[in-house]
């Protein structure tokens, strides 16, 4: 082979190697972005499920309120719920008072395990 053919072959091999490296970089970058999007989506869904669980659970009742809710008459329960609803509308509790941080931490950890 003459010198020109050797340079041409080496040049083609370098271009091929460079092209392969660029394609690998593109696919790796795309894969990382896809995994990040999937991770963000999974986190958002888990947080939505936790928020739903907290909403379903509702506010915690004090001991006397629990007793009335469980053992009271229908009229006492109705009055209790009206009182709680009125208080929550007039004087809404701050978020840190409405949600127990330990319970929130537990629910988030449970959701992220699945």
N, CA, C and O atoms as a MOPAC input file, in Angstrom:
PM7 MOZYME 1SCF
protein

 N      0.84300 1    -1.17700 1     0.00000 1
 C      0.00000 1     0.00000 1     0.00000 1
 C      0.89300 1     1.24800 1     0.00000 1
 O      1.95300 1     1.29100 1     0.62400 1
 N      0.43300 1     2.20900 1    -0.69700 1
 C      1.21000 1     3.44600 1    -0.69800 1
 C      0.82900 1     4.31500 1     0.49900 1
 O     -0.12200 1     4.02000 1     1.22400 1
 N      1.58200 1     5.37500 1     0.68500 1
 C      1.39600 1     6.24600 1     1.83700 1
 C      0.02000 1     6.90600 1     1.84300 1
 O     -0.59700 1     7.05900 1     2.89700 1
 N     -0.44100 1     7.28500 1     0.69600 1
 C     -1.72600 1     7.97100 1     0.58700 1
 C     -2.86900 1     7.05200 1     1.02500 1
 O     -3.78100 1     7.51700 1     1.70900 1
 N     -2.85800 1     5.82200 1     0.67300 1
 C     -3.90600 1     4.86600 1     1.04500 1
 C     -3.89300 1     4.61800 1     2.55100 1
 O     -4.94400 1     4.47000 1     3.17300 1
 N     -2.69600 1     4.57500 1     3.12800 1
 C     -2.59000 1     4.37100 1     4.57800 1
 C     -3.18300 1     5.56900 1     5.31700 1
 O     -3.94400 1     5.38800 1     6.26700 1
 N     -2.84400 1     6.79600 1     4.89400 1
 C     -3.41400 1     7.99100 1     5.52600 1
 C     -4.93600 1     8.03200 1     5.36600 1
 O     -5.66200 1     8.39900 1     6.28900 1
 N     -5.39300 1     7.65300 1     4.19000 1
 C     -6.83800 1     7.64300 1     3.93500 1
 C     -7.53900 1     6.64100 1     4.85800 1
 O     -8.59900 1     6.94100 1     5.40800 1
 N     -6.94900 1     5.44800 1     5.02800 1
 C     -7.53100 1     4.42300 1     5.89400 1
 C     -7.51200 1     4.89000 1     7.35500 1
 O     -8.50100 1     4.72100 1     8.06800 1
 N     -6.42300 1     5.45900 1     7.79200 1
 C     -6.32400 1     5.96700 1     9.16000 1
 C     -7.33400 1     7.09300 1     9.37100 1
 O     -7.96200 1     7.15300 1    10.42800 1
 N     -7.50700 1     7.97600 1     8.40500 1
 C     -8.47800 1     9.06300 1     8.49300 1
 C     -9.90600 1     8.53700 1     8.59400 1
 O    -10.69600 1     9.02100 1     9.40400 1
 N    -10.23200 1     7.54400 1     7.76800 1
 C    -11.56700 1     6.94100 1     7.84800 1
 C    -11.79400 1     6.27300 1     9.20200 1
 O    -12.87900 1     6.37800 1     9.77400 1
 N    -10.79100 1     5.59700 1     9.70500 1
 C    -10.92100 1     4.94800 1    11.00900 1
 C    -11.09700 1     5.99800 1    12.11500 1
 O    -11.88300 1     5.78900 1    13.03900 1
 N    -10.38200 1     7.11100 1    12.03200 1
 C    -10.51000 1     8.17800 1    13.03300 1
 C    -11.90200 1     8.79700 1    12.98400 1
 O    -12.50900 1     9.05900 1    14.02300 1
 N    -12.40400 1     9.02800 1    11.77100 1
 C    -13.76200 1     9.57300 1    11.62600 1
 C    -14.78300 1     8.58800 1    12.18400 1
 O    -15.71800 1     8.98100 1    12.88100 1
 N    -14.59900 1     7.29900 1    11.87200 1
 C    -15.51800 1     6.26600 1    12.39000 1
 C    -15.48300 1     6.19800 1    13.91100 1
 O    -16.52500 1     6.08700 1    14.55700 1
 N    -14.28800 1     6.26600 1    14.48000 1
 C    -14.14000 1     6.23500 1    15.93500 1
 C    -14.76600 1     7.48100 1    16.57500 1
 O    -15.44800 1     7.38600 1    17.59500 1
 N    -14.52900 1     8.63300 1    15.97300 1
 C    -15.11900 1     9.86900 1    16.47500 1
 C    -16.64700 1     9.81300 1    16.38000 1
 O    -17.34100 1    10.22400 1    17.31000 1
 N    -17.16600 1     9.31100 1    15.27100 1
 C    -18.61600 1     9.16800 1    15.11200 1
 C    -19.20600 1     8.23600 1    16.14900 1
 O    -20.26700 1     8.51800 1    16.70600 1
 N    -18.53100 1     7.12700 1    16.41600 1
 C    -18.99500 1     6.18100 1    17.43300 1
 C    -19.01300 1     6.83500 1    18.81300 1
 O    -19.95500 1     6.64600 1    19.58200 1
 N    -17.97300 1     7.60200 1    19.12200 1
 C    -17.91100 1     8.28500 1    20.41900 1
 C    -19.03800 1     9.31300 1    20.54400 1
 O    -19.65000 1     9.43800 1    21.60500 1
 N    -19.31000 1    10.04300 1    19.46900 1
 C    -20.38600 1    11.04400 1    19.50300 1
 C    -21.74200 1    10.36200 1    19.69600 1
 O    -22.56300 1    10.84000 1    20.47900 1
 N    -21.98300 1     9.27500 1    19.00900 1
 C    -23.25400 1     8.54800 1    19.15500 1
 C    -23.39800 1     7.99900 1    20.57100 1
 O    -24.48000 1     8.07300 1    21.15400 1
 N    -22.33000 1     7.45500 1    21.12500 1
 C    -22.38200 1     6.95900 1    22.50600 1
 C    -22.66000 1     8.09200 1    23.47700 1
 O    -23.47400 1     7.93000 1    24.38700 1
 N    -22.00900 1     9.22900 1    23.30900 1
 C    -22.25900 1    10.38100 1    24.17400 1
 C    -23.70800 1    10.82200 1    24.08800 1
 O    -24.32400 1    11.12400 1    25.11000 1
 N    -24.26500 1    10.86300 1    22.86900 1
 C    -25.65800 1    11.25800 1    22.67200 1
 C    -26.59800 1    10.30300 1    23.39900 1
 O    -27.50200 1    10.75200 1    24.10300 1
 N    -26.40400 1     8.99000 1    23.24100 1
 C    -27.29400 1     8.01300 1    23.86600 1
 C    -27.16100 1     8.00100 1    25.38700 1
 O    -28.15600 1     7.84400 1    26.09600 1
 N    -25.95300 1     8.16400 1    25.88500 1
 C    -25.76400 1     8.22000 1    27.34000 1
 C    -26.44100 1     9.46600 1    27.90300 1
 O    -27.11900 1     9.38800 1    28.92800 1
 N    -26.27000 1    10.60100 1    27.25500 1
 C    -26.90000 1    11.84300 1    27.69300 1
 C    -28.42600 1    11.70600 1    27.65800 1
 O    -29.10700 1    12.11900 1    28.59700 1
 N    -28.95300 1    11.13600 1    26.59700 1
 C    -30.39600 1    10.93100 1    26.47300 1
 C    -30.91300 1     9.99100 1    27.56600 1
 O    -31.97800 1    10.22000 1    28.13900 1
 N    -30.15200 1     8.93600 1    27.84600 1
 C    -30.54000 1     7.97900 1    28.88300 1
 C    -30.56800 1     8.63200 1    30.26400 1
 O    -31.48200 1     8.38000 1    31.05000 1
 N    -29.58200 1     9.45900 1    30.56000 1
 C    -29.53500 1    10.15400 1    31.84900 1
 C    -30.73100 1    11.09400 1    31.98500 1
 O    -31.36400 1    11.13800 1    33.03900 1
 N    -31.04200 1    11.84000 1    30.93700 1
 C    -32.19200 1    12.74500 1    30.97000 1
 C    -33.48700 1    11.97200 1    31.18000 1
 O    -34.35200 1    12.40100 1    31.94500 1
 N    -33.62300 1    10.84200 1    30.50900 1
 C    -34.81900 1    10.01900 1    30.64700 1
 C    -34.95600 1     9.49500 1    32.07400 1
 O    -36.05300 1     9.50500 1    32.63400 1
 N    -33.86000 1     9.03900 1    32.66200 1
 C    -33.88800 1     8.55400 1    34.04500 1
 C    -34.23700 1     9.68400 1    35.01500 1
 O    -34.98000 1     9.46600 1    35.97300 1
 N    -33.71600 1    10.87300 1    34.78200 1
 C    -34.05100 1    12.01500 1    35.64200 1
 C    -35.54000 1    12.34000 1    35.55400 1
 O    -36.17900 1    12.60900 1    36.57100 1
 N    -36.09000 1    12.31600 1    34.34500 1
 C    -37.52100 1    12.58700 1    34.17800 1
 C    -38.35600 1    11.51600 1    34.87600 1
 O    -39.35200 1    11.83000 1    35.52800 1
 N    -37.95300 1    10.25700 1    34.74100 1
 C    -38.67900 1     9.17100 1    35.40100 1
 C    -38.60100 1     9.31800 1    36.92200 1
 O    -39.58600 1     9.08100 1    37.62200 1
 N    -37.43300 1     9.70700 1    37.42700 1
 C    -37.25600 1     9.89800 1    38.85700 1
 C    -38.15000 1    11.03100 1    39.35900 1
 O    -38.83500 1    10.88500 1    40.37100 1
 N    -38.14200 1    12.14800 1    38.65500 1
 C    -38.97900 1    13.28600 1    39.05300 1
 C    -40.45800 1    12.90800 1    39.02200 1
 O    -41.21800 1    13.29200 1    39.91200 1
 N    -40.85900 1    12.16800 1    38.01500 1
 C    -42.25400 1    11.73900 1    37.90000 1
 C    -42.62200 1    10.81100 1    39.06400 1
 O    -43.69500 1    10.94300 1    39.65200 1
 N    -41.73800 1     9.88700 1    39.38600 1
 C    -42.00000 1     8.96000 1    40.49500 1
 C    -42.09300 1     9.70000 1    41.81900 1
 O    -42.95100 1     9.38300 1    42.64300 1
 N    -41.22000 1    10.68400 1    42.03800 1
 C    -41.24700 1    11.47200 1    43.27300 1
 C    -42.54600 1    12.26900 1    43.36600 1
 O    -43.17500 1    12.31100 1    44.42300 1
 N    -42.94700 1    12.89900 1    42.26700 1
 C    -44.18500 1    13.68600 1    42.27400 1
 C    -45.39500 1    12.79800 1    42.55000 1
 O    -46.29000 1    13.18200 1    43.30300 1
 N    -45.42500 1    11.61700 1    41.94300 1
 C    -46.53900 1    10.69800 1    42.18600 1
 C    -46.55800 1    10.22500 1    43.63900 1
 O    -47.62300 1    10.11800 1    44.24600 1
 N    -45.38300 1     9.94200 1    44.19200 1
 C    -45.30800 1     9.50800 1    45.59200 1
 C    -45.78500 1    10.62400 1    46.52000 1
 O    -46.50900 1    10.36500 1    47.48100 1
 N    -45.38500 1    11.85200 1    46.23700 1
 C    -45.81900 1    12.97200 1    47.07100 1
 C    -47.31700 1    13.22000 1    46.94000 1
 O    -47.97000 1    13.60600 1    47.90900 1
 N    -47.86600 1    12.99900 1    45.74100 1
 C    -49.31300 1    13.12800 1    45.57300 1
 C    -50.04300 1    12.07300 1    46.39600 1
 O    -51.07000 1    12.36100 1    47.01100 1
 N    -49.51100 1    10.84300 1    46.40900 1
 C    -50.13800 1     9.78100 1    47.20500 1
 C    -50.05200 1    10.10400 1    48.69700 1
 O    -51.00200 1     9.86700 1    49.44300 1
 N    -48.91600 1    10.64200 1    49.12500 1
 C    -48.76700 1    11.02800 1    50.53500 1
 C    -49.75400 1    12.13800 1    50.87800 1
 O    -50.40000 1    12.09100 1    51.92500 1
 N    -49.87500 1    13.12900 1    50.01000 1
 C    -50.82600 1    14.22200 1    50.24900 1
 C    -52.24500 1    13.68200 1    50.32600 1
 O    -53.03900 1    14.12300 1    51.15700 1
 N    -52.56200 1    12.73600 1    49.46800 1
 C    -53.89100 1    12.13200 1    49.49100 1
 C    -54.13300 1    11.38700 1    50.79800 1
 O    -55.21800 1    11.47100 1    51.37300 1
 N    -53.12600 1    10.65800 1    51.26500 1
 C    -53.25900 1     9.94300 1    52.53300 1
 C    -53.45700 1    10.91500 1    53.69200 1
 O    -54.25600 1    10.65900 1    54.59400 1
 N    -52.73800 1    12.01600 1    53.66700 1
 C    -52.87700 1    13.00900 1    54.73500 1
 C    -54.26400 1    13.63300 1    54.68700 1
 O    -54.89500 1    13.82900 1    55.72500 1
 N    -54.74100 1    13.94700 1    53.47900 1
 C    -56.07600 1    14.52200 1    53.35000 1
 C    -57.14600 1    13.53900 1    53.81700 1
 O    -58.10300 1    13.93000 1    54.48500 1
 N    -56.98400 1    12.27000 1    53.46900 1
 C    -57.95600 1    11.25700 1    53.87800 1
 C    -57.97700 1    11.07500 1    55.38500 1
 O    -59.03200 1    10.86200 1    55.98200 1
 N    -56.80000 1    11.16000 1    55.99500 1
 C    -56.70700 1    10.96300 1    57.43600 1
 C    -57.34900 1    12.11600 1    58.18400 1
 O    -57.96100 1    11.91100 1    59.23200 1
 N    -57.21700 1    13.31900 1    57.66100 1
 C    -57.82900 1    14.48400 1    58.27900 1
 C    -57.06300 1    14.94800 1    59.50000 1
 O    -55.99200 1    14.43500 1    59.82600 1
 N    -57.64400 1    15.93600 1    60.16700 1
 C    -57.01600 1    16.47800 1    61.37100 1
 C    -57.17400 1    15.50500 1    62.53000 1
 O    -58.14400 1    14.75100 1    62.60600 1
 N    -56.20200 1    15.54000 1    63.42300 1
 C    -56.29400 1    14.71300 1    64.62000 1
 C    -57.24000 1    15.38300 1    65.61200 1
 O    -57.24400 1    16.60600 1    65.74900 1
 N    -58.02700 1    14.58800 1    66.29100 1
 C    -58.94600 1    15.11700 1    67.29300 1
 C    -58.30100 1    15.01300 1    68.66500 1
 O    -57.49800 1    14.11600 1    68.92300 1
 N    -58.66400 1    15.94300 1    69.54100 1
 C    -58.19000 1    15.86700 1    70.91900 1
 C    -58.91600 1    14.71600 1    71.61000 1
 O    -59.87500 1    14.16800 1    71.06400 1
 N    -58.46300 1    14.34800 1    72.80800 1
 C    -59.00800 1    13.19400 1    73.52300 1
 C    -60.51700 1    13.32400 1    73.74400 1
 O    -61.26200 1    12.37800 1    73.48800 1
 N    -60.97000 1    14.48700 1    74.21600 1
 C    -62.41200 1    14.64700 1    74.46600 1
 C    -63.19300 1    14.59300 1    73.16100 1
 O    -64.29800 1    14.05500 1    73.11200 1
 N    -62.61300 1    15.15500 1    72.10400 1
 C    -63.27900 1    15.10300 1    70.81000 1
 C    -63.33800 1    13.67100 1    70.28700 1
 O    -64.32800 1    13.27000 1    69.67700 1
 N    -62.28000 1    12.90500 1    70.52600 1
 C    -62.28600 1    11.50300 1    70.11400 1
 C    -63.37200 1    10.73300 1    70.85300 1
 O    -64.07600 1     9.91400 1    70.26200 1
 N    -63.50300 1    10.99900 1    72.14300 1
 C    -64.51400 1    10.30500 1    72.93400 1
 C    -65.91400 1    10.61800 1    72.40500 1
 O    -66.73500 1     9.71800 1    72.22900 1
 N    -66.17200 1    11.88600 1    72.15800 1
 C    -67.49200 1    12.26500 1    71.63300 1
 C    -67.70700 1    11.64400 1    70.25200 1
 O    -68.79800 1    11.16000 1    69.95000 1
 N    -66.66400 1    11.65800 1    69.41200 1
 C    -66.79700 1    11.10600 1    68.06900 1
 C    -67.10300 1     9.61100 1    68.11300 1
 O    -67.81400 1     9.09500 1    67.25000 1
 N    -66.57000 1     8.91600 1    69.11400 1
 C    -66.77900 1     7.47200 1    69.19300 1
 C    -67.99600 1     7.08600 1    70.02800 1
 O    -68.75500 1     6.19900 1    69.63800 1
 N    -68.19000 1     7.73400 1    71.15900 1
 C    -69.22300 1     7.30300 1    72.10800 1
 C    -70.41300 1     8.25900 1    72.20100 1
 O    -71.43600 1     7.91900 1    72.79500 1
 N    -70.28400 1     9.44800 1    71.61900 1
 C    -71.34100 1    10.44400 1    71.77500 1
 C    -72.58200 1    10.11600 1    70.95500 1
 O    -72.57700 1     9.23800 1    70.09300 1
 N    -73.62000 1    10.83800 1    71.24900 1
 C    -74.85900 1    10.66900 1    70.49000 1
 C    -74.68200 1    11.28200 1    69.11100 1
 O    -73.69500 1    11.96100 1    68.83000 1
 N    -75.64700 1    11.02800 1    68.27500 1
 C    -75.58800 1    11.56700 1    66.92000 1
 C    -75.56200 1    13.08900 1    66.96800 1
 O    -74.81900 1    13.71500 1    66.21200 1
 N    -76.34300 1    13.67900 1    67.82500 1
 C    -76.41100 1    15.13900 1    67.95100 1
 C    -75.07500 1    15.70100 1    68.44700 1
 O    -74.62500 1    16.73600 1    67.95600 1
 N    -74.44100 1    15.03900 1    69.40300 1
 C    -73.14800 1    15.49600 1    69.90100 1
 C    -72.08900 1    15.42400 1    68.79900 1
 O    -71.26300 1    16.32600 1    68.66500 1
 N    -72.11900 1    14.34700 1    68.01600 1
 C    -71.15900 1    14.20600 1    66.92300 1
 C    -71.36100 1    15.29200 1    65.86800 1
 O    -70.39800 1    15.86200 1    65.35600 1
 N    -72.63600 1    15.57100 1    65.54900 1
 C    -72.93400 1    16.60600 1    64.56300 1
 C    -72.44200 1    17.96600 1    65.05500 1
 O    -71.82700 1    18.71900 1    64.29900 1
 N    -72.71100 1    18.27700 1    66.31400 1
 C    -72.26400 1    19.54500 1    66.87900 1
 C    -70.73200 1    19.63800 1    66.91700 1
 O    -70.15400 1    20.69300 1    66.65300 1
 N    -70.09800 1    18.52400 1    67.24600 1
 C    -68.63100 1    18.49100 1    67.26900 1
 C    -68.06900 1    18.77000 1    65.87900 1
 O    -67.15800 1    19.58400 1    65.73200 1
 N    -68.59800 1    18.10900 1    64.87300 1
 C    -68.10700 1    18.32600 1    63.51200 1
 C    -68.36600 1    19.74900 1    63.04900 1
 O    -67.52100 1    20.34400 1    62.37900 1
 N    -69.51600 1    20.30200 1    63.39400 1
 C    -69.80700 1    21.69600 1    63.04200 1
 C    -68.82800 1    22.64000 1    63.73900 1
 O    -68.33100 1    23.58900 1    63.13400 1
 N    -68.55800 1    22.36900 1    65.01600 1
 C    -67.63000 1    23.20100 1    65.77500 1
 C    -66.22800 1    23.14600 1    65.16000 1
 O    -65.58400 1    24.17700 1    64.96800 1
 N    -65.76700 1    21.93600 1    64.85700 1
 C    -64.42900 1    21.77400 1    64.27400 1
 C    -64.36000 1    22.48000 1    62.92500 1
 O    -63.38700 1    23.17400 1    62.63200 1
 N    -65.39700 1    22.30100 1    62.10300 1
 C    -65.42700 1    22.94400 1    60.78800 1
 C    -65.40700 1    24.47000 1    60.92800 1
 O    -64.68000 1    25.15000 1    60.20300 1
 N    -66.19300 1    25.00000 1    61.84700 1
 C    -66.25400 1    26.44200 1    62.06500 1
 C    -64.89400 1    26.97300 1    62.52700 1
 O    -64.41800 1    27.99500 1    62.03400 1
 N    -64.27700 1    26.26900 1    63.47800 1
 C    -62.96800 1    26.70200 1    63.98300 1
 C    -61.90700 1    26.67800 1    62.87900 1
 O    -61.07500 1    27.58100 1    62.78700 1
 N    -61.94500 1    25.64900 1    62.05500 1
 C    -60.96500 1    25.55600 1    60.96900 1
 C    -61.16400 1    26.65300 1    59.93200 1
 O    -60.19800 1    27.11500 1    59.32400 1
 N    -62.39400 1    27.06900 1    59.72900 1
 C    -62.65000 1    28.14400 1    58.76600 1
 C    -62.28200 1    29.50900 1    59.33900 1
 O    -61.73000 1    30.35200 1    58.63100 1
 N    -62.58200 1    29.72600 1    60.60400 1
 C    -62.32200 1    31.02900 1    61.21700 1
 C    -60.84500 1    31.18600 1    61.55900 1
 O    -60.23100 1    32.21100 1    61.26200 1
 N    -60.29100 1    30.16500 1    62.18100 1
 C    -58.88900 1    30.20400 1    62.60200 1
 C    -58.15900 1    28.99100 1    62.01500 1
 O    -57.91100 1    28.01700 1    62.72500 1
 N    -57.82100 1    29.04400 1    60.74100 1
 C    -57.12400 1    27.88700 1    60.16100 1
 C    -55.75500 1    27.70200 1    60.82200 1
 O    -55.02400 1    28.66100 1    61.07100 1
 N    -55.44200 1    26.45400 1    61.09100 1
 C    -54.15000 1    26.15100 1    61.71800 1
 C    -53.05800 1    26.26100 1    60.67200 1
 O    -53.28900 1    26.03500 1    59.48400 1
 N    -51.87000 1    26.60900 1    61.12900 1
 C    -50.73700 1    26.65800 1    60.20900 1
 C    -50.38300 1    25.23500 1    59.79100 1
 O    -50.74800 1    24.26300 1    60.45200 1
 N    -49.67600 1    25.14400 1    58.69900 1
 C    -49.36400 1    23.83300 1    58.13500 1
 C    -48.58900 1    22.96100 1    59.11100 1
 O    -48.83600 1    21.75700 1    59.18400 1
 N    -47.66400 1    23.53400 1    59.85500 1
 C    -46.87800 1    22.73500 1    60.79900 1
 C    -47.72800 1    22.21800 1    61.95500 1
 O    -47.36200 1    21.23100 1    62.59200 1
 N    -48.85800 1    22.87000 1    62.23700 1
 C    -49.76100 1    22.38600 1    63.28200 1
 C    -50.72000 1    21.32400 1    62.75200 1
 O    -51.16500 1    20.44800 1    63.49300 1
 N    -51.03300 1    21.41500 1    61.44800 1
 C    -51.98600 1    20.46400 1    60.86400 1
 C    -51.34300 1    19.13100 1    60.51700 1
 O    -52.00600 1    18.09300 1    60.54500 1
 N    -50.06300 1    19.15400 1    60.19300 1
 C    -49.39600 1    17.92700 1    59.74300 1
 C    -48.28200 1    17.58600 1    60.72200 1
 O    -47.40100 1    18.40100 1    60.99400 1
 N    -48.33800 1    16.37800 1    61.23800 1
 C    -47.30400 1    15.90100 1    62.14600 1
 C    -46.05700 1    15.55700 1    61.32300 1
 O    -46.13400 1    14.69700 1    60.44500 1
 N    -44.91400 1    16.19800 1    61.57800 1
 C    -43.71100 1    15.93900 1    60.78000 1
 C    -43.26100 1    14.47400 1    60.81800 1
 O    -42.78400 1    13.94100 1    59.81700 1
 N    -43.41400 1    13.83500 1    61.96900 1
 C    -43.01400 1    12.42700 1    62.06900 1
 C    -43.89500 1    11.55200 1    61.18300 1
 O    -43.41200 1    10.64100 1    60.51200 1
 N    -45.19700 1    11.84500 1    61.19100 1
 C    -46.11900 1    11.09300 1    60.34500 1
 C    -45.81600 1    11.35000 1    58.87300 1
 O    -45.84400 1    10.42100 1    58.06500 1
 N    -45.52900 1    12.58700 1    58.52000 1
 C    -45.19000 1    12.92500 1    57.13900 1
 C    -43.91900 1    12.19600 1    56.71500 1
 O    -43.85500 1    11.64200 1    55.61700 1
 N    -42.91600 1    12.19700 1    57.57500 1
 C    -41.66600 1    11.50600 1    57.28500 1
 C    -41.91600 1    10.01300 1    57.08000 1
 O    -41.38100 1     9.41300 1    56.14800 1
 N    -42.73000 1     9.41800 1    57.94900 1
 C    -43.04200 1     7.99400 1    57.83200 1
 C    -43.75400 1     7.69600 1    56.51500 1
 O    -43.40600 1     6.74300 1    55.81800 1
 N    -44.75500 1     8.51600 1    56.17600 1
 C    -45.51100 1     8.27900 1    54.94600 1
 C    -44.63500 1     8.41800 1    53.70700 1
 O    -44.75900 1     7.63100 1    52.76800 1
 N    -43.75700 1     9.40300 1    53.69700 1
 C    -42.86100 1     9.58700 1    52.54200 1
 C    -41.92400 1     8.40100 1    52.41400 1
 O    -41.71300 1     7.89500 1    51.31200 1
 N    -41.35500 1     7.94700 1    53.53700 1
 C    -40.45000 1     6.79500 1    53.47700 1
 C    -41.18400 1     5.54800 1    52.99500 1
 O    -40.63000 1     4.76500 1    52.22300 1
 N    -42.42300 1     5.35400 1    53.44200 1
 C    -43.20000 1     4.19300 1    53.00500 1
 C    -43.46400 1     4.26600 1    51.49600 1
 O    -43.37200 1     3.25400 1    50.80100 1
 N    -43.78900 1     5.44600 1    50.99500 1
 C    -44.07800 1     5.59900 1    49.56500 1
 C    -42.83300 1     5.37600 1    48.71300 1
 O    -42.91400 1     4.78200 1    47.63700 1
 N    -41.69900 1     5.84300 1    49.18400 1
 C    -40.48900 1     5.71900 1    48.38800 1
 C    -39.90600 1     4.31300 1    48.41500 1
 O    -39.08500 1     3.96700 1    47.56600 1
 N    -40.32400 1     3.49500 1    49.38700 1
 C    -39.86900 1     2.11100 1    49.43100 1
 C    -40.51400 1     1.29100 1    48.32500 1
 O    -39.90700 1     0.35900 1    47.79700 1
 N    -41.75500 1     1.64400 1    47.97700 1
 C    -42.46600 1     0.85200 1    46.96100 1
 C    -42.03300 1     1.17500 1    45.57800 1
 O    -42.54100 1     0.59100 1    44.62000 1

